[in-house]
Amino acid sequence: MELRSVEELMDLLYACRGTRDVPVRARPPVDLHDHALRTAALLRRGRPADKELQVAGLVQPVGGLLWAWGEGLPLVRRCPRPDAPADDDLLTLRQATEEGRTAGFDAGVLEDWRTVLELLAARTSRLGAVD
């Protein structure tokens, strides 16, 4: 699935409310929508200036519905495949994703992310598609 607008991404993330992921390594399943919000919020706290990484955290929990590790969504810089050497961004994203599974805090609502998504979409359109 390729998303062509912020609205399509927002719709997908809203549609994930109540959808649980498949348990891996004996971990209990989590709500994908809540997991996405918590992961993005953790990255916002840890890397407040890195909006692209925050958005990667927002979409990573639902990434299986979109693409494999960053392919197909021009709002987010491409992340290396999991088998590639881990860089700081990938490691930070992985840590936030894991912590986001069990973190017990109010991560806000999806609508809080609309402005960030729109800013990144506008920047991407000005610069051309991300290579």
Phi, psi and omega in degrees: 000131176247132179264138183248357181206162175299320181298319178296320177294315178301316179300317180297314181295320175297321181293340180280352178302128180086353178272128180258146177283171178277127181300139179234140178049047175063019175274145177290150178293153178233156176291122185298321180297311179295319179299318179299314180296317180294319180298313179297320180295320177298318179291326177298320179291315185279328182225068187300334182271347186264080183296323180297318179294321177299316179291324174301321176294326179294321184265343184301315180299335178255012184302329178298336178278343186253300190190178178261108172052057168095001180274128172105351179241104186291349179288338188243132177298150182291135177261146178298152175297153183303334181274355177281159176305129185288129174257180183300318182295315181295318178297315178298317178297315179299316180297315179295322179297316178294313180296325180296339178295324188238355182302138183247068178219161178281114184266010179084202183237159182302323182302334177300338184265352184304313182298317179297315179298318180293321178297316179294321178297318179295318179295319179296318180292326177291323183271352186091173181297146177289131180277000000 
